[in-house]
Every structure is written in structure tokens, then in C-alpha cells.
């Protein structure tokens, strides 16, 4: 079922984790997910609704579990970042967001606003919608396009032929 101006179903689940290596090991061992590709460091700068900027430094592992991409984020610094909003309920990981594509990013944001949801942080091609009061997490909306969709396709292809070796790899090997 398509909802609003979104161009896709959920394409990613993101968890904020205490230790990205341990999380990759668990996802690979327990669910067969992988391989994961590590961005280390990932520096994110995003705008807030008040016009100020938020900066975060994180270690991010991207992998595949079945038809959905998994993003595991270990926040290194950025107490005001979008990722600092996750609660590590078990002390190991906390669910943070789902991601979707939109052909028209602003129409998707307006559609969520019409439902009473505000954006929390944004950059040129990504907007985080605050759905924590109803869903318990954020919704990350990507401006659809070949660049980001190609990243998703590469990760899915790597998973399709994966033999279980080297569950964590540098992002440049993708």
C-alpha cells in the first residue's frame, strides 16, 4: 500500500547501537544479515527547524537483511544530533528510524505535516520526520534518484551472493 507522496515502501531500518562491530557480528550470526559496509567516520551536518545546525560524528554500518537494508549507527559525538534521540532500551541498541524514498521530497514532507508531523532535521536530500509520538521512531525520507538508489542496489547485490565471510568491510569495498 502506498501512503502519501512516498515512492517506496520501507527500504531501511536503522538502529543506534553501543558498539557497531558487536552489532554487525550479532546481525550476521543471528539473522544472516550482511555483509555490512562501514563508513568511519561519518560526519553529518543537518538543519534544525529553528535554522541552527546539528553536527554529528558516527560510525555507520550498512547491510542487507532479506529485502530491507539495515543501518547500524554508533554515535561518537553529537549530543544534539538526530541519532542522540534513540533510546538504547536494552543497553545494546535502540530503534531509530525507517527510511523511504520520495520522488518529490517537499510534497512528502508536506503530506506528513498535514498529518500533524513536523520535521526534526534535514539536509538537501534527506528529511527526518518526527513520528515518535505515534510510531515510536523517526521516518527518514530520501529524495529518490539514481545516486542513493544505486547505493541500495549495490548493498543488496553484495548480500545476494554473500558467503558469510568478512561480515564487516570498509565502505570503499562496496
PyMOL commands that set and color helices and strands:
alter all, ss='L'
color gray80, all
select helices_A, chain A and resi 20-31+82-85+105-114+146-160+171-173
alter helices_A, ss='H'
color red, helices_A
select strands_A, chain A and resi 12-17+36-48+53-65+68-77+93-102+119-122+126-131+137-143+168-170
alter strands_A, ss='S'
color yellow, strands_A
deselect
rebuild
show_as cartoon
